Amino acid sequence: MTGRTLVIAIDGPAASGKSSTAQWVAGQLGIHHVDSGALYRALTAVALEQQPDMTQWNAADVLAGGARITLVPGDRTFIPLIDGARDDERLRGSGVTAGVSAIARMQQAREWVNAQVRVAAREHAVVVDGRDIGTVVFPDATLKVFLVADPWERARRRLQQRLARSPADDEIAEETELLVRRDAADQTQTVQARDAILLDTTYITQADQVARIVALTRAALERTAEPLEH
Ligand code: CDP
């Protein structure tokens, strides 16, 4: 492989559509997607299994649990396996969602996740989504995008995806409250890079936001004269 491998960093708050957008962009460009949040979720799922009482978690035990996790390239997205098995439902469950911010605040957990992501990007051109990809993990990424949307709209989209129907206002209100609380818990690690392009998706469709990111990638590649390497 010649030249530097393409890295597109997509950061933003909870449920801003990072993962689904990153996956779609990866599909359009024929490259891979790495969801760094899924690695924090996998660490959390293992920690919960080993110690259901979150107040007892410590970084050493959490890190030891990482030995049970492997990140493998799937069709388009890298998948974190626990003891060799895939379990997306477990990773997206409410128990893991409630505990993940506590683990994401552990510096050793962050270094473990960052190392996994960097290994994946060494072998493949990637779109990586998370909170600190453009600042900490890949400060020299080819393109950095920071996705935002109104909390109510983020909550509505997340529920629509989870329930596969239009959610009622009281359901959206409850989800908004949870999201905003998680945003607060994640505040220190959610950082917009100075050279990131802010994309507010409140009033645009997902197809439009994907098209914009693909166009921005092509412009960035022209600027840096990098070939699109797979
Ligand atoms: O999809 P959603 O935005 O709800 O969450 P996620 O991307 O699956 O991330 C789950 C959690 O992992 C977040 O709430 C953060 O606590 C943490 N995280 C992080 O700290 N840094 C990242 N680069 C990615 C996720």
Boltz pocket constraint, residues with backbone or C-beta under 6 A from the ligand:
constraints:
  - pocket:
      binder: B
      contacts: [[A, 12], [A, 13], [A, 14], [A, 15], [A, 16], [A, 18], [A, 19], [A, 36], [A, 37], [A, 38], [A, 40], [A, 41], [A, 97], [A, 100], [A, 101], [A, 102], [A, 104], [A, 105], [A, 129], [A, 130], [A, 131], [A, 132], [A, 133], [A, 182], [A, 186], [A, 189]]
      max_distance: 6.0
